[in-house]
Amino acid sequence: MMMRRSMLLGASALPLAAPALHAQGRTLRLVVPFPPGGAVDLLGRIMAEKLAPVVGASVVIENRGGAGGMIGADFLAKGDKDGTMIGLLGVTVVCAFPFMTSRLPFNPRTDFASVSQVTDGALMCVVNAENARRNGWTDFRKLVEWSRAHPEQVKMGSSGTGTSSHINIEAINAAANAKILHVPYRGGGPAITDTLSGTIDMMFDVMPALMPHVTSGRFVALAVSSHERLSILPEVPGMKDFADLGLGQHNVSTWNAVMAPGGTPAAHLTRLHAAIRTIAAQPDFVEKLKPLGYETVVSESPAALDGLIERETPVWQRLVQVSGARLE
């Protein structure tokens, strides 16, 4: 299961300035399709802070959580098309959701307009440190073996049904004959809270909101979903380290992109893209994301993001088929 990673652009390749988005200072609304406290929310707040002076307007976060990002994505799809509304959408919304339900309330191909990819990263498996000590989960291999002996007693929280976390764990269950129970939440924040308390055992999710708890010792990092280890976490095994479990070909990476409602005029998309490239050129923006497990990645153009979606849609279609994940 191979995921093609997006191209990382160096800051030197980016413009140093972007035209103000709103000559009259109209507010830019940034839709985050998850509740406050999760990884995407953290990313959105960092972006909002940096975008405001670039677009010449205030940037307001609108959290619209639920259904693994579907509610927020639908809100964006039906939003204003005048360049004053954008959203942060993950790869599963645009590339996997169409294969998980016949009742999707939007069409990813027509109801969203591409602006730019903004991040790339892998998922990280963390377990509640106390639960890990009690059950002997000293590494990811022991966790998988324990789940086989105790079906559905290892509980994994995610930010919702249909998310990359959900698809990833079901694909791991299928490939490794693991028996980990997926427990969907309305967002990453609530799932983290229950993992911290030990109500659920683990998460396999994007890194930004998890890393502080790994650093504090309350979570233990056991693996990342990419084939190779990550340079920022060289001590944490990648999936190729578990080839004996049937995971030697498992390689899942996830990305977030800025998109606007479908039908937003091209001139607005061009200005928004320029603004994203400008903040991505700021070293402190890049540095704020690095410790959290995000690489800063921008598309060369809105059309380049369209191309990325076209390439990765069949990859996620296969992942959905292997995992059996459904939204219904």
BELCORCOR-V582848 format. One record per pair of residues at least 12 apart in sequence whose ideal C-beta (glycine too) atoms are under 7 Angstrom apart, sorted by the first residue. I is the first residue (numbers start at 1). J is the second residue. If there is no record, write none. Layout:
i: <I	I>
j: <J	J>
This chain:
i: <1	1	1	1	1	1	1	1	2	2	3	3	3	3	4	4	4	5	5	6	6	6	6	6	7	8	8	9	9	11	11	11	14	14	14	14	15	15	15	15	16	17	18	18	18	18	18	19	19	20	20	21	21	21	21	21	21	21	22	22	22	25	25	26	26	27	27	27	27	28	28	28	28	28	28	29	29	29	29	30	30	30	30	30	30	30	30	30	31	31	31	31	31	31	31	32	32	32	32	32	32	33	33	33	33	33	33	33	33	34	34	34	34	34	34	34	35	35	35	35	35	35	36	36	37	37	37	38	38	38	38	38	39	39	39	39	39	40	40	40	41	42	42	43	43	43	43	43	44	44	45	46	46	47	48	50	50	50	51	51	54	54	54	55	65	65	66	67	68	68	68	68	68	69	69	69	69	70	72	73	73	73	74	74	76	76	77	77	77	77	77	79	80	81	81	81	83	83	83	83	85	85	86	86	86	86	86	87	88	88	89	89	89	89	90	90	90	91	91	91	91	91	92	92	92	92	92	93	94	94	94	95	95	95	95	96	96	96	96	96	97	97	99	99	100	100	100	100	100	101	101	101	103	110	111	112	112	113	113	113	113	113	113	114	114	114	114	115	115	115	115	115	115	115	115	116	116	116	116	116	116	116	116	117	117	117	117	117	117	117	118	118	118	118	118	118	119	119	119	119	119	119	119	120	120	120	120	121	121	121	121	121	121	121	122	122	122	122	122	123	123	123	123	123	123	123	123	123	123	124	124	124	124	124	124	125	125	125	125	125	126	126	126	126	126	126	126	127	127	127	127	127	127	128	128	128	128	129	129	129	129	130	131	131	132	139	140	140	140	140	141	141	143	144	144	144	147	147	147	148	148	148	151	152	152	154	154	154	154	155	155	155	155	156	156	156	156	156	156	156	156	156	156	157	157	157	157	157	157	157	158	158	158	158	158	158	159	159	159	159	159	160	160	160	161	161	162	162	164	164	165	165	166	166	166	167	167	167	167	168	168	168	169	169	170	170	170	170	171	171	171	171	172	172	174	174	175	175	175	176	176	176	183	188	188	191	192	196	196	204	206	206	207	207	208	208	208	211	211	211	221	221	223	223	224	224	225	225	226	226	226	226	227	227	227	228	232	232	239	255	257	258	258	260	269	273	273	276	277	280	280>
j: <171	249	250	251	252	318	319	322	251	315	251	252	253	315	311	312	315	120	253	117	120	255	297	308	297	295	297	297	298	281	283	286	277	280	281	298	274	277	278	281	281	278	54	274	275	277	278	271	274	55	56	55	56	57	83	271	272	275	55	56	57	56	57	57	84	57	58	60	84	51	55	57	59	84	86	60	62	84	85	44	47	48	59	60	61	62	86	87	62	64	72	75	76	85	87	44	61	62	63	72	88	64	65	69	71	72	73	87	89	63	65	69	72	159	187	188	63	65	186	187	189	190	63	189	188	189	209	159	187	188	189	209	188	205	206	208	209	88	90	256	63	208	209	88	119	208	256	294	61	88	61	285	288	279	61	279	282	285	275	279	275	278	279	275	186	187	186	160	159	160	161	162	163	90	93	160	163	97	87	89	93	106	105	106	259	261	106	111	112	261	262	261	261	261	263	264	264	268	271	272	260	261	115	258	259	260	272	259	256	258	112	256	257	259	164	254	256	164	254	255	312	316	162	163	164	167	316	108	108	112	309	309	312	313	316	162	167	316	319	320	162	327	317	320	162	320	325	326	327	326	327	328	328	262	262	259	262	259	260	261	262	264	269	259	302	305	306	258	259	260	269	272	273	276	302	257	258	273	276	298	299	302	305	255	257	297	298	299	305	308	256	257	258	276	297	298	255	256	289	294	295	296	297	253	255	295	297	206	207	253	254	293	294	295	224	225	226	230	253	164	165	168	204	205	206	224	225	252	254	205	207	210	221	224	293	140	202	204	222	223	202	203	210	214	219	220	221	143	201	202	219	220	222	195	198	201	219	217	218	219	220	198	198	201	220	222	222	223	237	242	242	245	222	176	178	245	178	179	180	177	178	179	179	179	181	180	181	201	202	181	183	200	201	169	180	181	182	183	200	201	202	203	204	183	185	191	194	195	200	203	182	184	185	191	203	205	185	187	188	191	205	184	185	186	184	327	325	327	252	254	204	205	182	184	325	319	320	323	325	204	225	252	182	204	182	323	324	325	250	319	322	323	247	250	322	323	246	247	250	245	246	247	200	205	209	203	209	213	218	225	254	293	292	293	292	293	294	291	292	293	233	236	236	237	236	238	239	252	238	239	251	253	239	240	251	240	290	293	251	297	305	272	276	272	302	301	302	298	298	296	298>
